[in-house]
Amino acid sequence: MAIGKKTKRIGEIMIELGLITPGRLEDAIAEGKRTGIRLGNVLVEKGYVTEEDISKALSEQFGIPYVLLENLIINPEMIKLIPEVIARKHKVIPVSVEDDKLIVATFDPLNVFAMDDIRKASNMEVSPVVCSENSIQKAIDQQYSVKGDIDEIVRKLDTSEFDLMGDEEDVPEVLEKIAGETPIIKLVNMILFQAIRDRASDIHIEPQADILRVRMRIDGMLHEVSQFPRKLHPAITSRIKILGDLDIAEKRISQDGRFQIQVGNSEVDIRLSTLPTVHGEKSVMRILDKSAMLLDIDDLGMADVSKTAILKMVQKPFGMILITGPTGSGKTTTVYTVLNKINSLTKNIVTVEDPVEYQLGIINQVQVNPKVGVTFADSLRTILRQDPDIIMIGEVRDKETAEIAINAALTGHLVISTLHTNDAAGTISRLLDMEIEPFLISSSIICVIGQRLVRKICPNCKVLYTPDEYLLKEIGIKVDKLPELYKGEGCKNCRGTGYKGRVGIYEVLLINDATRHEILKKSDSVTIRNTAIQSGFLTLRDDGIEKVLAGITSIEEVIQATQEL
């Protein structure tokens, strides 16, 4: 990245940014002339500004990005591009590669000698970003002093340094000290990086009697990735809790937190939950990768007939659309994708969520906070006074929320929400269980989307095969007309599972006169489902079979995802 011509002095910029007063700037300039020390260093030494303030001002002055290294997880492969001697000499560190350019963090973007040395060492074009000198020095110490993967880092650790006495585990100062050790910071960063690289949705840090186990949920399945010495548990857990702004000394109750990291060009939100167990605190981190969020309905994997039906429903001026399925079935992704499809400057879209997982432009998103009285029901009442066109409710959890949502749908608003049910037809029974009147359900709901996630066959080890006859019979494929079917044999790219990635299977229940009649009769979900099938309703199993025949997933996955009790 070429540095533009300076238009203002850095002192003027800091005054404009409100970082310093004119009087203090004059004082620092005079001190710099007397001692020969650079202005920025004088300002920091006098305590007028911080190094981060200087970096932000430099970013503004030269028109290049400012980065906060503390929130950045650096790919270990990036570190190999710049030798340690050059990194320490110029106080620079590689961040990422964009468009074949090496992005390098520096506290001095005018250091052309540094950029030349990096260009020669990496054999790449170099583009700088600005960061504080202290942050860069810490990052260099973390990245270059401990090399290797997770297990290699643990092997090199002197675990005796983290062997605490029983009473020391309750002293915040001791916990904070060991959590700030370079190897522990590096280890936690490596765990986060590996999880994001492997597309994990969750990280489980689980203390056992003699070990500390690390498992990651990849494509819906938990995999053990490492085992650490048990004595590392206080340090690792404390480091994670510091990131999530939790109380590191409190271990008797569960805690919830949140933090954000950056991996390359991607911003990743981490939701943290701790749970006291008999062997100590278990930590689970839910990974919410904004860059991986599907926001194009064509990418969801829906059948054309389902996609067409949904696109038609979301154009309705009023009514209620429910997206259903168990936890982890991809409902949030579908909701955000639908919202992104209908988002427009001509519509007032308001959401009420717990939590707000992804932020969307134009849309007004409300975070539920029961501690201060901001509940789903209270928020909905307020939203209805905000002249909304479309309302999205994160989840219908109780009768009160359901009644307000239905009333909104009946009074000229399009309402989109989620509900935990086993299938689309079961949604009606669930609402009846909440004591919602049948006439309200039949007159407000216009569409129910049921969904599941199934694993996709790994493209690297995909082979033709003939499944067992009982599987063909269960899923409804005739043996005498056997099509080409596939499975994954297992390879290093899919961790030997035969699967890589997931795709949704969907059913779209449109509420017509026939289904309304059954709802008013309080018919059970089986009757409602059979009535819908007579009108052309395609079930989750039907959509799954289509994806099996297309070679996308396996018979076993579809049976597992759509088996009925």
C-alpha positions, 0 to 999 in steps of 0.5 A: 500500500502506498502511503499518501501525501501528508495533509496535516501534522500529527499534532493537529490530528491528535487535537482534532481527535480530542487526544490532546490539548493545544497547550500540551502539544506546544509543551511537548514540541518544545521538549522535543526540540530541547532534547531531540526526542521524537514528538510521539515519544515525548507525548507518551513519556509525559503521559499526555497520550498512549502509544495506541493514541499515537498509532491512531493518529498515524493511521489518520495522517497517512490513510492506512489502517489501524489494527489492535494486535491484542484481538488478532489471531495470527496464522502461524504460517504468516510468521514464517514469511519474516525471519525473527531477526528482521521482525525484532530489528524493525519491530514489525510482524506479519498479519495476513496476505491480501491480494498477494500482498503481505500485510505487516503491522508496524509502529513506523509506516515511514520506515522504508528500510524495514519495508525493503528488508521485508520485501526481499525476505518474503519475496512479496509486495508489502503493505503496512498497517499501524499498531503501537510499538508495545503491542508489536513487541509483545506479539513478536515475543509471543509468536517467535519465542514459542513455535509449533502446533498445539501439542508441540507448544505443550511439550516445550512448556515447563509445566512446573511453572504452573503448578499451583498450591490449592489456595493459590488457585483462588488468588486473582493476582496469581491467576492473572500472572500465570494467564499472562505468560507468553506460552499460555497466550500462545497456546490459547491463540493456537487453540482458537486459530485451529478451531477457526481453520478447521471450521469448528463451531464450538471449543470444549476445554474440559478438566478431568481427574488427571488431564485437561481435554480439548474437544472441538465440534466440527460439522456437528460432531465432537472431536478430541484434538489435544490432551494437556497436563491437568496443572495447565487448567488454571492458567488456560481457563484464566486466560480465556476468562480474561478474554471474556471479561469474566471474574477469574477468581469466581469458580463456584457459579457459571459465567457467560462472556463474549469477546472478539478476535480477528483472524486474517481479514475475518472478524470472529465473535466468541461466546464464552460459557463456564460451568463448575464441574467436579474436576473444575471449571469447564469452558465452552467457546461458541465461534461466530465467524461473520465472514462465514455467515451465509447471506445469500439464499442460493447458498443454503442448499434449498430445493428450488420449490422450497426457495420459491415458496419462501421468497414468495412468503417473505414478500407478504405484507403481514403474517407470521413465518416460523423457522423451526428445528432443534438446537444447532440445526442452522435456524439462525443462519436461515433467519439472517439470510432471509432478513438479508434478502428482504433488507431495504431502505424502504422497509423498517426492519426491527429485530429483538434477539438474545444475543445479537449474533451478527450485525446487519446494515440498515436493520435495527437490532435490539439486544435482550437484557433481562437484568435491566428488564429488557425482555422479548415481550417488553421489547416487542411492545416497544417495537410495535410503537416504532412503525415497523414493517418487519419484525424478527424475534430471535425465539418464541419462548413463552406464551406472552411472546407468542401472543404479542408476535401473533397479534403483530402479525394480525395487525399488518406486520410481517413477523419472522421468528424461530421455534424449537420443534422436531418438524414443521407440523409439530409447530402447531402442537407446540403453540397449542401447548403454549395455550395459544388459541387455534383461531389465532394460529390459523389466521396468523401463521402463513408459513413454517420452515423445518430444517436440519443440518447434514454432513456433506460427503468429502469431495477428496475421498468421494467414491461410488458404493452400494449401500446395504439393502436395509438402508435402501429400504428404510430411506425408500430407494428401490433396489431394482432401480438403484442409482449411483450413490456415493460415500466418503472413504475418509482422508486427511482432509476430512479427519478420516470421517468421510464428511466435510462441511454441512448443508441444510435439508428443508421442508416448507409448510404453507398454511392453506385452507386444508391445514387451517381446518385441521388447526382449528380442529386441534388435530395432532401433528401427524394429521396436519402433516398428512394433510399437507402432503396431500397438497404437495408438501415435501418433507425433510426426508424427501429433501434429504433423499434428493441430496443423497441422489445428487451425491451431496450427502449419504443415506446414513446422514439423512436417516439420522437427521430425519428419524421419527420417534 
